[in-house]
Amino acid sequence: MQPAPDPDLRTPDLYLVFEADTVSVRQSLRQMLALAPLAGLSVEDRGVAELVLAEVLNNVAEHAYSDGGGTVSVSLARDPAGIRCRVVDRGRAMPGERLPQGHLPGGPDTALEDLPEGGFGWHLIRSLCADLAYTRVDGQNRLGFLLPTNGQGPSDNGDRS
Amino acid sequence: MQLQTQTRPKVISVQVMEDRIDAATAIQFKEKMRDVTRDGPARVVLDLARVQFLDSSGLGAIVAVKKLLAPDRTLELACLTPTVEKVFRLTRMDGIFTIHSSLEVAVAHAASA
């Protein structure tokens, strides 16, 4: 059974369902970026959209469905503040049914051999999008977030050259 | 995952010929990097000019290569595109790597050291 379109986004500009594996995620990202509403964004905003969606979707592929495959749906809708996104899958729930904090692993004094090779994903997601909300309903993981447009990322203001 | 290497007296440069290093290719990238840098100069410069997209898996693979080369050899980076630069900055990995604006600068830096 495929995840149903999220009721909070009644009329998404784009709705896609695909297999949650890293190769399909890559192909679907290419498709999404070529279509409205992402195709109309600035190069910079498209880069951020691709990064956030890649992190979210690869988390579904590698964690929610780590015991076997499944489908994931993406709904995108224009909003005055940016692009509203919903990602729904039927995989395993987030640990404790809560979003990871996304603390940056390591630190400036970390020894080279102790540098983290993972754990950056949720930090990037939290740094680049707003209104992040997760619910576990009827065996579904539902993740909602806003991709701010016009370079107005929550932690990315004021330092562009 | 295609990599192109050029060996100079004190530095080997490796250009990534793909436009992305992502979750689908990160492991392959790491293995190919290990193969092409098996021998050669102590300084390795990774030229990312063609890479338009790097996700957390790709970043993790680059960090892994730096660790594989240590302690006798170093991994430096050159030519970060804007989205790639953003990933390094947001994860503060820009403070861990020496990052050069161009391959020429990187090679000159490596040769003079």
Contacts between the chains, C-beta under 8 A, distances in Angstrom:
chain1	res1	chain2	res2	distance
A	22	B	22	7.3
A	22	B	23	4.2
A	22	B	24	4.0
A	23	B	24	5.0
A	25	B	23	7.0
A	25	B	24	7.4
A	26	B	20	7.6
A	26	B	22	6.1
A	26	B	23	7.9
A	26	B	24	5.0
A	43	B	82	7.9
A	44	B	82	6.8
A	44	B	83	8.0
A	47	B	52	7.9
A	47	B	53	7.6
A	47	B	82	6.6
A	47	B	83	3.7
A	47	B	86	7.2
A	48	B	83	7.7
A	48	B	86	7.7
A	50	B	53	6.2
A	50	B	83	7.5
A	51	B	53	7.5
A	51	B	55	6.4
A	51	B	83	6.5
A	51	B	86	7.7
A	51	B	87	6.9
A	54	B	22	6.4
A	54	B	23	7.2
A	54	B	53	7.7
A	54	B	55	4.7
A	55	B	55	6.2
A	55	B	56	6.0
A	58	B	22	7.7
A	58	B	23	4.2
A	58	B	55	6.8
A	58	B	57	6.7
A	61	B	23	7.2
A	62	B	23	7.0
A	104	B	91	6.5
A	104	B	92	6.4
A	108	B	92	7.3
A	108	B	95	6.2
A	112	B	66	7.2
A	112	B	67	6.4
A	112	B	70	5.2
A	112	B	71	7.5
A	113	B	67	6.2
A	113	B	70	6.9
A	115	B	63	5.3
A	115	B	66	7.3
A	115	B	67	6.3
A	115	B	96	6.5
A	116	B	60	7.5
A	116	B	63	7.0
A	117	B	60	4.1
A	117	B	61	7.5
A	117	B	63	5.1
A	117	B	64	4.8
A	117	B	67	7.5
A	118	B	56	7.1
A	118	B	57	7.7
A	118	B	60	4.9
A	119	B	56	8.0
A	120	B	56	3.9
A	120	B	59	5.8
A	120	B	60	6.8
A	120	B	87	8.0
A	120	B	91	4.8
A	121	B	55	7.8
A	121	B	56	4.2
A	123	B	90	7.2
A	123	B	91	6.4
A	124	B	56	6.0
A	124	B	87	6.9
A	124	B	90	5.9
A	124	B	91	6.9
A	127	B	90	4.9
A	128	B	90	7.4
A	155	B	90	7.6
A	156	B	86	7.7
A	156	B	90	7.7
